Amino acid sequence: MPNTDNFFIYGRNPVEETLKERPHEVDKIFVKNSIKPSTYQDITELANENEVPLVKVPGAKIYGLVGKVNDQGFVAQISAAKYTRFYDWAETLILSENPAVLLLHGIEDPHNFGAILRSAAAAGIDAVIIPMQNQAPVNATVFKTSAGTAGRIPIIRVHNINQGLKDLKATGFQVIGLDGNAKKDLWEADLNQPIAFMIGNEGEGIAPENLKRCDSLVKIPMENDVESLNASVSAALVSYEWKRRRG
C-alpha cells in the first residue's frame, strides 16, 4: 500500500522538473538501486546543487511509497511547506531588533516537529532551522500537528548542524544550547541580542561536539527529580521566555 503520510511526485521527468523548478519544496529523492547512477547524473547534480538528499532504495521501498504506478524508479518526497534558503532569509533581518530562531538538532518525531513549529509561530520566533539528515520532513503529519501553522514562519534547511552554526554565527547570532547539565538556568540567560536556541534530538539531546560550539548553555529548571522534558515542550518554554522578555 502507498504511504499516505507524505506527498510524492514520481517518474523520472516529473522528479527532474520539480528539482529544477521547485527544489526547496523537495525533502528527499528516492532512486531504485538497480538503476545505474551514470544514467541519472542530471538528477544527482540537481540534488547536490540544491542540497536535497538522494538515497538509493530497493524497488519494494518505492512501491511502499507510491504503490503500483509507473514510477520509473524515481520518487520525490515533497514538503507541505516551502523551505527557505538561509542567506535569502538573513538578508531580510534587522539584527538591531534582536530576532530569535530555533536550530533543531535532528527532531525525528513528526509530532514533535509539528508542535515545535506551532509554538515557534505563536511566540513570534523568526525562523526554524533544520538539518537535512536525521530530521523529520514537513509532511502531512507535521502539517496537521502544527494546526496549519507550518510555513507561517520560514523553515530553513541547512546541510547539517555545523553549517547552521557557522551561518548563524557569521550573521551575528549567539547560539544558546539547551542542556540538562548546564550550570546556568534559562531565566538567567542574556536574550537581549540575536539568539539561536539549539534544541536537541529527542533521544540523544545535543551531541557533545556541538555543545562545545554553542556560545552558552542553559537548562530548564526541574523539580521532583524530573530529568528532562519533551523536545517540543522545551522549545515552547524557550520561545515564550524569549517572548516574555520582549514584553
Secondary structure, 3 states (H helix, E strand, C coil): CCCCCCEEEECHHHHHHHHHHCHHHEEEEEEECCCCHHHHHHHHHHHHHCCCCEEEECHHHHHHHHCCCCCCCEEEEECCCCEECHHHHHCCCCHHHCCEEEEECCCCCHHHHHHHHHHHHHHCCCEEEEECCCCCCCCHHHHHHCCCCCCCCCEEEECCHHHHHHHHHHHCCEEEEECCCCCCEHHHCCCCCCEEEEECECCCECCHHHHCCCCEEEECCCCCCCCCCCHHHHHHHHHHHHHHHHC
